[in-house]
Amino acid sequence: MAKELILGLDVGSSSVRGALFDGRGRMLKRTFVKEERRLAATREGGAEIDAARALRQVVGVIDGVLERAPAGEITQIAACTFWHSLLGIDAKGKPTTAVLGWADNRSREHVAMLRSRLDEAAVHSRTGAHFHSSFWPAKLLWLSAEHKDSWRRTARWCSLGDHLQMQFTGEAASDISMASGTGMLDLREGNWDAELAGFLKLKSAMLPPIAADGAAFPLLAKWRMRWPRLAGALWSPAVADGVANSIGSGSAVPGRAALMLGTSGAVRIVLDEPPARIPEGLWCYRVDARRFIIGGAISDGGGLYDRLKQLLRIDISDAAIGKEMARRGADAHGLTFMPFLAGERSTGYDEFRTGEVRGLTMATDAIDILQAAMESVVYRLAEILGRIESVCPVREVIASGGAITASPVWPQMIADVLGRDIEVNSEPEASLRGAVLLALEKTGKIEFSEAKAAATKRTISFHPKCHDIYQKARERHLRQYEPANKSKTT
């Protein structure tokens, strides 16, 4: 009997990845294909990609994977795509807008209208999302006000994952994890929030149906002809990349938090039931029909690190930077940095927050500023973790992501700031692996207990003396952070 294979796709904001996996969710590494890309940034705050270009990139990655495919029957296609994307399509399925990413903040002026007309606390309790330009309500208000032609031509609003599924299968159903990241899903009911839909003047047909757990669809004839190896494969609705990352990093166990630090950053924990309350400043989404995921995300992580290296013109190697930071010690610079070069999401959701640095002297150098920025990112992640712990205990922290893997410094900073030992996951493609594991679980091919084991991990032990120093530095950070954060709401 031929070996069964699964095609996995990770359609991210900075790359498209693909590979084949076996029936236990193990990657066939020789089949891995990656295509780099960036969402186009505009001076007005846009972060977008053309929908046709996004489709071509996915097609190209599938072509590349199949060129490397060994013998075996490919029975399933499992994908994840970046959370919070939005585009419009007309009655014929043609895009009426570009794909807007989570970082697109051109709608931020419309957040004030949402806050003045609706009860944000009540909406947050129902949908798990604050009012912010990363979510659909503000984006839809902006589109209706400033892009009237596109608004009139749009028959349905959807995510990039939904659009890809329609292009490949003709089916419109959205995975509940993706729908929950829009800021418009009633989490407990599992349906689109009636108050928000009414406020935005959206008819039910203008939002995609929610896919049943385990739903999967055959490819359209033209794709079966292009890819005979996929003729019998079923496409599972694309899941959210944050959910897939938690699953793939082995963090989908109650009490085990996933700390991800890539271009951006997040701390998340999976729950088997809805939380009794959603703490202020955090979000809550769905994993699937049964599980929930609660946490917070920051916009600046590895992207901030890369940008500062450009601005500060640090030309020594990363390893040398790390050694010098270690020699100087925790908070040796005395600077207070606000890491909001890309704006603020969790925990304050201030649309207009910007980066700041305080305490500069004639002795300050580029490494001081870079180190202060890296430490401040961890302070924000620590604040998220603290709020998670207010509603559920956290026994373990599993760290993963490109910035964690690449940096010799950040993992130790995280352990020292948190004051706890952390596990660093060496799984290089956690989101891709997670999408495959979720699809296998939903279609009944594996039990989750088989899939939850993470890849090889290494333990980073915290240094108590460094933790004590960071505790004081965090207090200084919060004294600078909180007045600006409070002014937003007063």
C-alpha positions in Angstrom: 0.0 0.0 0.0 1.4 3.4 -1.0 2.5 5.7 1.8 0.0 8.5 2.6 1.5 12.1 2.5 0.2 15.5 3.5 1.1 18.7 1.8 1.6 21.5 4.3 1.6 25.3 3.5 2.5 28.2 5.7 1.4 31.4 4.0 3.0 34.1 6.1 3.4 37.9 5.8 7.2 37.5 5.1 7.3 34.2 3.2 5.4 31.3 1.8 6.6 27.8 2.9 5.6 24.4 1.9 6.7 20.7 2.4 5.3 17.2 2.5 4.7 15.4 5.8 4.0 11.8 6.7 0.9 10.5 8.5 2.5 11.3 11.9 3.1 14.9 11.0 6.9 14.5 10.4 8.3 16.7 7.6 10.1 15.2 4.6 12.9 17.8 4.7 14.0 17.4 1.1 10.6 18.6 0.0 10.8 21.9 1.9 10.3 25.0 -0.3 10.4 28.7 0.8 9.7 31.9 -1.1 10.5 35.2 0.6 8.2 38.2 0.3 7.2 41.3 2.1 3.9 43.1 2.3 4.1 46.5 0.6 4.4 49.3 3.1 2.9 52.7 2.2 3.6 56.1 3.8 -0.1 56.3 5.0 0.4 53.1 7.1 -0.6 50.5 4.6 0.7 46.9 4.8 -0.8 45.0 1.9 -0.2 42.5 -0.9 -1.9 42.0 -4.2 -4.3 39.0 -4.0 -3.3 37.7 -7.4 0.4 37.9 -6.5 -0.3 36.1 -3.2 -2.0 33.3 -5.1 0.8 33.0 -7.6 3.3 32.6 -4.8 1.4 29.8 -3.2 1.0 28.1 -6.6 4.8 28.4 -7.1 5.6 26.8 -3.8 3.2 23.9 -4.4 4.9 23.4 -7.8 8.3 23.3 -6.1 7.2 20.9 -3.4 5.7 18.5 -5.9 8.9 18.5 -8.0 10.6 17.1 -4.9 7.9 14.7 -3.9 8.7 11.0 -3.3 6.4 8.2 -4.1 3.2 8.1 -2.2 -0.4 9.2 -2.2 -0.9 12.9 -1.2 -4.3 12.7 0.5 -4.6 16.1 2.3 -3.6 19.7 2.0 -3.2 21.6 5.3 -2.5 25.3 5.4 -2.1 28.2 7.8 -2.1 31.8 6.9 -1.3 35.0 8.9 -4.0 36.2 11.3 -6.3 39.3 10.8 -5.9 39.7 7.0 -8.8 41.2 5.1 -9.8 41.5 1.5 -13.1 42.0 -0.5 -14.3 39.9 -3.4 -17.1 40.6 -5.9 -20.0 38.4 -6.9 -17.7 36.6 -9.4 -15.0 36.0 -6.8 -12.6 38.7 -8.1 -10.7 40.8 -5.5 -12.1 44.3 -4.9 -9.2 45.3 -2.6 -5.6 44.3 -1.9 -5.0 41.9 1.0 -4.7 44.1 4.1 -2.3 42.7 6.8 -2.6 43.1 10.5 0.0 45.8 10.5 -2.0 48.0 8.1 -3.1 50.9 10.3 -4.7 53.3 7.8 -8.0 52.7 9.7 -6.7 53.9 13.0 -8.6 57.1 12.9 -11.8 55.1 12.8 -11.1 53.3 16.1 -12.4 56.4 18.0 -15.8 56.0 16.3 -16.0 52.4 17.4 -15.2 53.4 21.0 -17.7 56.3 21.0 -20.6 54.3 19.5 -20.1 50.8 21.0 -19.3 49.4 24.5 -15.7 48.2 23.9 -15.7 46.2 27.2 -18.8 44.2 26.1 -17.5 43.6 22.6 -14.1 42.5 24.0 -15.9 40.1 26.3 -17.9 38.6 23.4 -15.3 38.6 20.6 -12.0 38.5 22.5 -10.7 41.5 20.7 -10.2 45.2 21.5 -11.0 47.9 19.0 -7.8 48.3 17.0 -6.7 48.8 13.4 -5.4 45.2 13.2 -9.0 43.9 13.4 -11.8 44.0 10.8 -14.3 46.5 12.4 -11.9 49.5 12.0 -10.7 48.4 8.6 -14.3 47.9 7.3 -15.3 51.4 8.6 -12.3 52.9 6.8 -13.1 51.1 3.6 -16.7 52.1 3.7 -15.8 55.7 4.3 -12.8 56.2 2.0 -13.0 53.5 -0.6 -16.7 53.6 -1.5 -16.3 52.1 -5.0 -14.6 49.0 -3.6 -17.2 48.8 -0.8 -20.1 48.9 -3.3 -18.5 46.2 -5.5 -17.7 43.8 -2.7 -20.1 40.9 -2.2 -18.1 39.2 0.6 -15.3 40.1 3.0 -12.8 37.3 3.8 -9.3 36.5 4.9 -6.4 35.5 2.6 -6.8 31.9 3.7 -10.5 32.0 2.8 -9.7 33.5 -0.6 -7.0 30.9 -1.4 -9.5 28.2 -0.5 -12.1 29.6 -2.8 -9.6 29.8 -5.6 -8.4 26.2 -5.2 -11.7 24.5 -4.2 -14.6 26.9 -4.9 -15.7 26.6 -1.3 -16.0 29.7 1.0 -16.2 28.2 4.5 -13.7 29.8 7.0 -12.0 27.9 9.8 -13.2 29.1 13.2 -9.6 30.0 14.3 -9.3 32.4 11.3 -12.7 33.8 11.9 -12.1 34.4 15.6 -9.1 36.6 14.7 -11.2 39.1 12.8 -12.5 40.7 16.0 -16.1 40.0 14.8 -16.8 36.4 16.0 -18.9 35.7 19.1 -16.4 33.3 20.7 -18.9 31.3 22.8 -21.6 31.1 20.2 -19.2 30.4 17.3 -21.1 32.8 15.0 -20.5 36.2 13.6 -21.3 38.9 16.2 -24.8 40.4 15.4 -24.2 43.8 16.9 -20.9 44.4 15.0 -22.4 43.1 11.7 -25.4 45.4 12.2 -23.3 48.4 13.1 -21.1 47.9 10.0 -24.2 47.3 7.8 -23.1 43.8 6.7 -25.6 41.3 5.5 -25.0 37.7 6.6 -24.0 36.8 3.0 -21.1 39.3 3.2 -19.3 37.2 5.7 -18.0 33.6 5.1 -19.8 30.7 6.7 -17.9 29.0 9.5 -16.6 25.6 8.4 -17.6 22.5 10.4 -14.8 20.9 12.3 -13.1 18.3 10.0 -14.5 19.8 6.8 -12.2 19.3 3.8 -12.8 20.0 0.1 -11.5 18.6 -3.3 -9.6 20.8 -5.6 -11.2 22.3 -8.7 -10.7 20.5 -12.0 -8.2 22.9 -13.3 -5.9 22.4 -10.3 -6.3 18.6 -10.5 -5.2 18.8 -14.1 -2.2 21.0 -13.2 -1.2 18.7 -10.3 -2.2 15.1 -10.9 -0.5 14.1 -7.6 -3.2 16.2 -5.8 -6.1 14.8 -7.8 -7.5 12.9 -4.7 -6.2 15.4 -2.1 -8.7 17.3 0.2 -8.1 20.9 1.2 -8.7 21.6 4.9 -9.7 25.2 5.7 -6.6 27.3 6.5 -6.0 27.8 10.2 -4.5 30.9 11.9 -0.7 30.9 12.0 -0.7 31.7 15.7 -2.8 28.7 16.5 -0.7 26.5 14.3 2.5 27.8 15.9 1.2 26.8 19.4 0.3 23.4 18.2 3.5 22.9 16.2 5.8 24.1 19.1 4.2 21.6 21.5 2.5 24.3 23.5 -1.1 23.2 23.1 -1.3 21.8 26.5 -3.1 23.6 29.4 -0.5 25.2 31.6 2.2 25.4 28.9 2.6 28.9 27.4 4.1 29.5 24.0 6.3 32.6 23.8 7.0 33.4 20.1 9.5 35.9 19.0 9.9 36.4 15.2 9.4 39.6 13.3 6.7 40.4 15.9 6.1 38.6 19.2 3.4 36.9 21.2 2.6 34.9 24.3 -0.3 32.5 24.1 -1.8 29.6 26.1 -4.4 27.0 24.9 -7.4 26.3 27.1 -9.8 23.4 26.9 -12.7 25.7 27.8 -13.4 29.5 27.5 -11.8 31.6 30.2 -14.0 32.9 33.0 -12.9 36.4 31.9 -10.6 37.9 29.3 -8.1 40.2 31.0 -7.9 43.8 29.8 -5.3 44.1 27.2 -5.3 40.5 26.1 -7.2 38.8 23.2 -8.9 35.4 23.1 -9.6 33.4 20.0 -10.6 29.9 19.1 -8.4 27.0 18.2 -11.2 24.8 17.0 -14.7 23.8 18.0 -13.5 22.7 21.4 -10.4 24.7 22.4 -9.6 28.4 23.0 -6.4 30.4 22.9 -5.7 33.5 25.0 -2.7 35.8 25.0 -1.3 39.0 23.6 0.8 40.1 20.7 3.4 42.9 20.1 4.2 44.4 16.7 8.0 44.9 17.4 10.3 41.9 17.9 13.0 40.7 15.5 11.8 43.4 13.1 12.7 46.1 15.6 16.2 44.5 16.1 16.8 44.5 12.4 15.7 48.1 12.0 17.8 49.4 14.8 20.9 47.6 13.4 20.3 49.6 10.2 19.7 52.9 11.9 22.6 52.5 14.4 24.9 51.1 11.7 26.2 48.3 13.8 28.4 46.3 11.5 30.0 43.8 13.9 28.7 40.2 13.8 25.6 39.2 15.8 27.8 36.8 18.0 30.1 39.7 18.9 27.1 41.9 19.8 25.8 39.2 22.1 29.2 38.7 23.8 29.5 42.4 24.4 26.0 42.7 25.9 26.8 39.7 28.2 30.0 41.4 29.3 28.2 44.6 30.1 25.4 42.9 32.0 21.7 43.3 32.5 20.4 46.9 32.2 24.0 48.2 32.3 23.0 51.1 30.0 20.4 52.7 32.3 18.2 53.5 29.3 14.4 53.2 29.2 13.1 52.2 25.8 9.5 52.1 24.4 9.5 49.4 21.7 6.7 50.8 19.5 8.4 51.6 16.2 5.6 49.6 14.5 2.9 50.9 16.9 1.3 49.2 19.9 -1.0 46.2 20.1 -1.1 44.4 23.5 -1.5 45.5 26.1 -2.4 49.2 25.6 -3.8 49.1 22.1 -2.7 52.7 21.5 -2.9 53.4 17.8 -0.7 56.4 18.0 2.1 55.1 20.3 5.6 55.5 18.9 9.1 54.4 19.9 11.0 56.4 22.6 14.3 56.2 24.4 15.1 58.0 27.6 18.3 58.4 29.5 20.8 59.1 26.7 24.1 60.5 27.7 27.4 61.2 26.0 28.6 57.7 27.1 25.7 55.9 25.4 26.7 53.9 22.4 24.8 51.8 19.7 25.0 48.6 21.7 23.5 50.2 24.7 20.5 51.3 22.6 20.1 48.0 20.9 20.3 46.1 24.2 17.8 48.4 25.8 15.4 47.8 22.9 15.8 44.0 23.2 15.2 44.1 26.9 12.1 46.3 26.5 10.6 43.8 24.1 10.9 41.1 26.8 9.3 43.5 29.4 6.2 43.8 27.1 6.1 40.0 26.7 6.4 39.6 30.5 3.4 41.9 31.0 1.4 39.7 28.7 2.4 36.6 30.6 1.5 38.2 33.9 -2.0 38.9 32.7 -2.4 35.4 31.3 -1.5 34.1 34.8 -4.3 36.2 36.3 -6.8 33.7 34.7 -4.9 30.4 34.4 -1.7 29.0 35.9 1.4 28.7 33.7 3.7 25.8 34.6 6.0 26.0 31.6 7.1 28.6 29.0 8.2 27.3 25.6 10.0 29.8 23.5 10.3 29.6 19.7 10.6 31.8 16.6 13.2 33.0 14.2 14.5 35.8 16.5 14.9 33.2 19.3 16.7 30.8 17.1 19.0 33.4 15.6 19.9 35.3 18.7 22.5 34.1 21.3 21.2 36.8 23.7 17.4 37.0 23.7 16.6 33.5 25.2 18.7 34.3 28.3 17.2 37.8 28.5 13.7 36.2 28.5 14.5 33.7 31.2 16.2 36.4 33.4 13.3 38.9 33.0 10.7 36.3 33.7 12.6 34.9 36.6 11.9 31.3 35.5 13.7 28.6 33.5 12.3 28.4 29.9 12.4 25.7 27.2 13.6 26.8 23.8 12.0 24.7 21.0 14.3 23.8 18.2 11.4 23.0 15.7 12.4 25.2 12.7 8.9 25.2 11.1 6.5 25.1 14.1 3.6 26.8 12.2 3.9 24.6 9.2 4.0 21.5 11.4 1.1 22.7 13.5 -1.1 23.2 10.5 -0.5 19.6 9.4 -1.1 18.2 12.9 -4.4 20.1 13.3 -5.6 18.9 9.9 -4.7 15.3 10.8 -6.5 15.6 14.1 -9.6 17.3 12.7 -10.0 14.6 10.1 -9.6 11.8 12.7 -6.3 10.5 11.4 -4.4 11.0 14.6 -5.3 11.5 18.3 -4.0 14.8 19.6 -2.0 13.0 22.3 0.2 11.5 19.6 0.9 14.9 18.1 1.6 17.1 21.1 5.2 16.2 21.7 7.4 19.0 20.7 10.7 18.8 18.9 14.0 18.7 20.8 14.2 21.5 23.4 17.0 23.0 25.4 16.6 24.5 28.9 17.7 28.1 29.6 18.1 28.6 33.4 17.5 32.1 34.8 20.1 34.0 36.8 18.6 35.3 40.1 20.9 38.3 40.3 20.0 39.3 36.7 16.3 38.8 37.5 16.6 41.2 40.5 18.2 43.8 38.3 15.5 43.4 35.6 12.7 43.7 38.2 13.9 47.2 38.9 14.4 48.0 35.3 10.9 46.8 34.5 9.5 49.1 37.1 11.3 52.0 35.5 9.9 50.9 32.1 6.3 50.7 33.5 6.6 54.2 35.0 7.4 55.6 31.6 4.9 53.4 29.8 1.8 53.8 32.0 1.2 57.6 31.9 1.0 57.6 28.1 -1.1 54.5 28.2 -3.6 56.0 30.7 -3.9 59.2 28.7 -5.3 57.2 25.8 -8.4 56.3 27.8 -9.0 59.6 29.7 
